[in-house]
Each structure stands twice: as structure tokens, then as C-alpha cells.
Amino acid sequence: MNRPVAFQGERGAFSEEAALQHFGPVEVLPRRTLRDVFEAVADGEAAAGIVPVENSEAGSINETYDLLLEFHHALRITGEVTLRVSHCLLGVPGTRLDRVRRVYSHPQALAQCEVFLRRLGVEVVPYYDTAGSAQMLACHPSPETAAIASRRAAELYGLEVLAEEIQTNPMNYTRFLSLAKDAPPRRDPSKTSVVFATAHRPGALYRALGAFAEEGLNLTKLESRPARQAVWEYVFYVDFEGHEEEDRVRRALESLRAQCLWVVRLGSYPAAGRPA
């Protein structure tokens, strides 16, 4: 890979960890926002990107879903990776846990550690990135301020781990998607992701989903997002087992198109194994 892999956040972010787990020891390209990651890949600045799509505790990352549809003409989903997320509370050297009054981190990380933070009785301050909050704390040290990030971020920015494994759910996993301009070679088992819109009439979604049931395709995710063209109408994202080159998948997608206003394919890609 002669160009880097883009991810959202600073060095030490969980997204960087996912990129290295998925692609191996590659050059990485930190970007401040998820949109920046999509644009870096679409513009050719990066060979690929890695973005979080859902967390087992905090749920879906809605912005990622919206960007997948917005960039569907330029990018394809090329893979997925599931990363166990272990959150640590970090402070500058010498910080005492009982003196911490405010904690910075990404909103998803704050949500995933809500029980610990409530018991600690601190002010929570959303920040654009977990590792970014650690970097900020290292640049502006305060004995009353802490950050939630990875142990690797503590090592990178010279911080101490005040508490570890602070996530509410010990089985805390985030699923990431890899993105690129070109579809990957088929490798089974595969998943396919699509997004579609149905007519606003009774039974429309039921009939649309029947296209998958008729071909014996197992749905692994169903997500709705507001349609931007109309108030109180929605588009539906579906992940299912199978590859778009399979006959049964082709038949299901043809049937789906017959039931929907439009259907967009986001990609067929190798499926990640289930977390242990």
C-alpha cells in the first residue's frame, strides 16, 4: 500500500488501533472528523480509510451511516474489523483520582463509561477524540482534569493510568468498516451492505425485507436513519450474509428493487469473525 490509511482522531485513537489490526503495519493518516476520512479516501490522499459504525454499549454511530450514503458514488465498504475497547482514565503524572473534577473524551467513550463517571461525580466534557483528549491534557496539564483514552495513548503522551477497564460493559466492542474506491476480491464468508427507501404505505418495509427471507439470507443489522428529503420519513440500512456475486443475492436485490423507491449497494466484503 503506497498511500496511508486515514482514520478519525489522533495517534493512539482506537480507530488507529483498528486500522493497524485490519491492514497490518501501514502508514496512517490522522484526520479530525469522520467526513475528513471519507474525503481523504475519495480524493485519493489515502488508499483506504477506517471508520467506526457501531458499539456494543453505545449503539450506532449515526454520522458514519449518513456519510456512507453520501459518498456511495465514490467509495465502497471493503471490510470490517471488530475491536475490543478497553477505556482508561488518564491524568498527568502525580494526579490523584479523588482530586479529579472534570473528564474529557469523545462522546461515545463518555457514554460507554457512564456508570464509572457517575460514581466519580465529575463534570464530563465532550471532545472530538479519545486520543485527542489525552494529547490536549498533556499539552495543558491540570491535576483536576483527566481524559478517557487507551493505555497506548497514555504511553504516547506521557500520562498516568488512574483507572483501567472503566467501561460499563466489560464486553465492549466497536465494529469498524474499511473504505476504498475499489471493491475487494471476493472472500467467503462475506457480508453485503445496502441502503434503501420504501414508499410511505402500510406493509412497505415488510415486503422489502421479505426479499431477503425468500432467498434464505440472514440479516445481521437493520438500521433506520431520517430521510433528508422529507420530514418523518426514513431510509433503511441492511447488512446481510452473502456476496453480491451469488445468484441468491442477485435475486434478492432484484426483488428488493421491485419493492423500493431506490436501492444503493454499499459493498460486499469479507465478514469479520464474531468476538470471543
C-alpha positions as CSV (number, residue, x, y, z in Angstrom):
1,M,0.0,0.0,0.0
2,N,1.8,3.1,-1.3
3,R,-0.6,5.6,0.4
4,P,-1.7,5.8,4.0
5,V,-4.8,4.7,5.7
6,A,-7.0,7.5,7.1
7,F,-8.7,7.4,10.5
8,Q,-10.6,9.8,12.7
9,G,-8.7,11.2,15.6
10,E,-5.1,11.5,16.8
11,R,-2.3,8.9,17.2
12,G,-3.4,6.5,19.9
13,A,-7.1,6.5,19.0
14,F,-9.0,3.3,18.9
15,S,-9.6,3.9,15.2
16,E,-5.8,3.8,14.6
17,E,-5.7,0.5,16.5
18,A,-8.4,-0.9,14.3
19,A,-6.5,0.3,11.2
20,L,-3.4,-1.5,12.3
21,Q,-5.3,-4.6,13.2
22,H,-7.0,-4.7,9.9
23,F,-4.3,-3.6,7.5
24,G,-1.1,-4.5,9.4
25,P,1.9,-2.2,9.9
26,V,0.9,0.6,7.5
27,E,1.4,4.3,7.4
28,V,-1.6,6.1,8.9
29,L,-3.2,9.5,8.3
30,P,-4.9,11.1,11.3
31,R,-8.0,13.2,10.4
32,R,-10.1,15.4,12.7
33,T,-13.6,14.3,11.6
34,L,-15.3,11.3,10.0
35,R,-16.1,13.4,7.0
36,D,-12.4,14.2,6.6
37,V,-11.7,10.5,6.5
38,F,-14.2,9.9,3.7
39,E,-12.9,12.9,1.8
40,A,-9.3,11.8,2.1
41,V,-10.1,8.4,0.5
42,A,-12.4,9.9,-2.1
43,D,-9.8,12.5,-3.1
44,G,-7.0,9.9,-3.3
45,E,-5.0,11.3,-0.4
46,A,-5.4,8.0,1.4
47,A,-5.5,4.5,-0.1
48,A,-8.2,3.4,2.4
49,G,-10.0,4.6,5.5
50,I,-11.3,3.0,8.6
51,V,-14.4,4.3,10.4
52,P,-16.4,3.2,13.4
53,V,-20.0,2.2,12.7
54,E,-21.4,0.7,15.9
55,N,-20.5,0.0,19.5
56,S,-21.9,-2.9,21.6
57,E,-22.7,-0.5,24.5
58,A,-23.5,2.9,23.0
59,G,-25.0,1.7,19.7
60,S,-24.7,3.0,16.2
61,I,-22.5,5.9,15.0
62,N,-25.2,7.8,13.0
63,E,-22.8,10.1,11.2
64,T,-21.0,7.1,9.7
65,Y,-24.3,5.8,8.3
66,D,-25.1,9.2,6.8
67,L,-21.7,9.5,5.2
68,L,-21.8,6.0,3.7
69,L,-24.9,7.1,1.7
70,E,-23.5,10.5,0.8
71,F,-20.2,9.0,-0.6
72,H,-21.7,5.9,-2.1
73,H,-20.8,7.0,-5.7
74,A,-17.1,7.3,-4.8
75,L,-16.4,4.7,-2.1
76,R,-17.1,1.1,-1.3
77,I,-17.1,-0.8,2.0
78,T,-14.2,-3.2,1.7
79,G,-14.0,-4.9,5.0
80,E,-14.9,-4.9,8.7
81,V,-13.0,-5.3,11.9
82,T,-14.2,-5.8,15.5
83,L,-12.0,-4.3,18.2
84,R,-12.4,-4.8,21.9
85,V,-12.4,-1.3,23.5
86,S,-10.8,-1.0,26.9
87,H,-11.0,2.5,28.3
88,C,-8.6,4.0,30.8
89,L,-8.8,7.2,32.9
90,L,-5.6,9.1,32.3
91,G,-4.0,12.0,34.2
92,V,-0.8,13.9,34.2
93,P,1.9,12.4,36.5
94,G,1.0,12.9,40.2
95,T,-2.7,13.3,39.6
96,R,-4.9,11.8,42.4
97,L,-8.1,10.2,41.5
98,D,-10.0,11.9,44.3
99,R,-8.9,15.3,43.1
100,V,-10.3,14.9,39.5
101,R,-13.1,17.3,38.8
102,R,-13.6,17.1,35.1
103,V,-13.1,14.4,32.4
104,Y,-12.6,14.9,28.7
105,S,-13.2,12.4,25.9
106,H,-15.2,11.6,22.8
107,P,-19.0,11.5,23.4
108,Q,-19.1,7.7,22.6
109,A,-16.4,7.0,25.2
110,L,-18.2,9.1,27.8
111,A,-21.4,7.2,27.1
112,Q,-19.5,3.8,27.4
113,C,-18.1,4.8,30.8
114,E,-21.3,6.5,32.1
115,V,-21.6,4.4,35.3
116,F,-17.9,4.9,36.4
117,L,-18.2,8.7,35.7
118,R,-21.4,9.0,37.6
119,R,-19.9,7.3,40.7
120,L,-16.8,9.5,40.4
121,G,-19.1,12.6,40.4
122,V,-17.2,14.6,37.9
123,E,-18.1,17.1,35.1
124,V,-17.9,15.3,31.7
125,V,-16.7,17.4,28.8
126,P,-17.2,16.1,25.2
127,Y,-14.1,16.3,23.0
128,Y,-13.6,15.3,19.3
129,D,-11.4,12.3,20.0
130,T,-10.3,10.0,22.8
131,A,-6.6,10.2,22.0
132,G,-7.1,13.9,21.2
133,S,-8.3,14.5,24.8
134,A,-5.2,12.8,26.1
135,Q,-3.0,14.9,23.8
136,M,-4.8,18.1,25.0
137,L,-4.3,17.1,28.6
138,A,-0.6,16.5,28.1
139,C,-0.3,20.0,26.4
140,H,-2.4,21.7,29.2
141,P,-1.7,19.7,32.4
142,S,-4.1,20.1,35.3
143,P,-4.3,17.9,38.5
144,E,-8.1,18.3,38.4
145,T,-8.5,17.2,34.8
146,A,-8.5,13.7,33.3
147,A,-9.1,12.1,30.0
148,I,-10.6,8.8,28.9
149,A,-8.5,7.1,26.2
150,S,-6.5,3.9,25.6
151,R,-3.4,2.7,27.5
152,R,-1.5,3.3,24.3
153,A,-2.5,6.9,24.3
154,A,-1.1,7.2,27.9
155,E,2.2,5.9,26.7
156,L,2.3,8.2,23.6
157,Y,1.5,11.4,25.6
158,G,3.3,10.7,28.9
159,L,0.2,10.3,31.1
160,E,-0.5,8.0,34.0
161,V,-3.3,5.5,34.1
162,L,-5.5,6.4,37.1
163,A,-8.1,3.6,36.5
164,E,-8.5,1.0,33.8
165,E,-11.3,-1.1,32.3
166,I,-13.7,1.6,33.3
167,Q,-16.3,0.9,30.5
168,T,-19.7,-0.1,31.8
169,N,-19.9,-3.2,29.8
170,P,-16.8,-5.5,30.0
171,M,-17.7,-6.9,26.7
172,N,-17.3,-3.6,25.0
173,Y,-16.6,-3.9,21.3
174,T,-16.6,-1.4,18.4
175,R,-17.2,-2.5,14.8
176,F,-15.2,-0.6,12.2
177,L,-15.6,-0.6,8.4
178,S,-12.8,-0.1,5.9
179,L,-13.4,2.0,2.8
180,A,-11.7,2.3,-0.5
181,K,-12.5,3.3,-4.1
182,D,-12.5,-0.3,-5.5
183,A,-14.3,-3.4,-4.4
184,P,-12.2,-6.1,-2.8
185,P,-11.8,-9.6,-4.3
186,R,-14.5,-12.0,-3.0
187,R,-13.5,-14.0,0.0
188,D,-16.1,-16.0,1.9
189,P,-17.7,-15.8,4.3
190,S,-18.9,-12.4,3.0
191,K,-21.3,-9.7,4.0
192,T,-23.2,-7.2,1.8
193,S,-24.5,-3.8,2.9
194,V,-27.3,-1.9,1.2
195,V,-29.4,1.1,1.9
196,F,-32.9,1.6,0.5
197,A,-36.1,3.7,0.8
198,T,-39.6,2.4,0.7
199,A,-42.9,4.0,-0.3
200,H,-44.8,5.6,2.6
201,R,-47.6,3.0,2.7
202,P,-48.6,0.1,5.1
203,G,-46.5,-3.1,4.8
204,A,-43.8,-1.5,2.6
205,L,-40.9,-2.4,4.9
206,Y,-42.4,-5.8,5.5
207,R,-42.4,-6.6,1.8
208,A,-39.0,-5.1,1.2
209,L,-37.4,-7.3,3.9
210,G,-39.3,-10.3,2.5
211,A,-36.9,-10.2,-0.4
212,F,-34.1,-11.5,1.9
213,A,-36.3,-14.1,3.7
214,E,-37.4,-15.6,0.3
215,E,-33.7,-16.3,-0.6
216,G,-32.7,-17.5,2.9
217,L,-30.4,-14.6,3.5
218,N,-29.6,-13.8,7.2
219,L,-29.8,-10.2,8.2
220,T,-27.1,-9.1,10.6
221,K,-28.1,-5.5,11.0
222,L,-31.1,-3.3,10.3
223,E,-30.7,0.5,10.9
224,S,-33.1,3.4,10.1
225,R,-32.0,6.9,9.5
226,P,-34.1,10.0,8.7
227,A,-34.5,10.8,5.0
228,R,-33.2,14.2,4.3
229,Q,-35.7,14.8,1.5
230,A,-38.9,14.6,3.7
231,V,-39.8,15.0,7.4
232,W,-40.7,11.8,9.3
233,E,-39.6,9.5,6.5
234,Y,-36.7,7.1,6.7
235,V,-34.1,5.2,4.8
236,F,-33.0,1.7,5.9
237,Y,-29.5,0.2,6.1
238,V,-29.2,-3.5,6.0
239,D,-26.2,-5.8,6.4
240,F,-26.7,-9.5,5.4
241,E,-24.7,-12.6,5.0
242,G,-23.7,-13.3,1.4
243,H,-21.9,-11.7,-1.6
244,E,-23.4,-9.7,-4.4
245,E,-21.8,-12.2,-6.9
246,E,-24.0,-15.0,-5.6
247,D,-27.2,-15.9,-7.5
248,R,-29.4,-15.8,-4.4
249,V,-28.1,-12.3,-3.5
250,R,-28.7,-11.1,-7.1
251,R,-32.3,-12.4,-6.9
252,A,-32.9,-10.8,-3.5
253,L,-31.6,-7.4,-4.7
254,E,-33.8,-7.6,-7.8
255,S,-36.8,-8.3,-5.7
256,L,-35.8,-5.5,-3.3
257,R,-35.6,-3.0,-6.1
258,A,-39.1,-4.0,-7.2
259,Q,-40.4,-3.2,-3.7
260,C,-38.5,0.1,-3.1
261,L,-38.2,3.6,-4.4
262,W,-34.4,3.1,-4.7
263,V,-31.7,0.8,-3.6
264,V,-28.0,1.6,-3.2
265,R,-25.3,-1.1,-2.8
266,L,-22.6,0.0,-0.3
267,G,-20.3,-3.1,-0.8
268,S,-19.7,-6.8,-0.4
269,Y,-16.7,-7.6,1.7
270,P,-15.1,-10.3,3.9
271,A,-17.0,-10.8,7.1
272,A,-15.1,-10.5,10.4
273,G,-15.4,-13.4,12.9
274,R,-17.5,-13.0,16.0
275,P,-15.6,-11.6,19.0
276,A,-14.6,-14.2,21.6
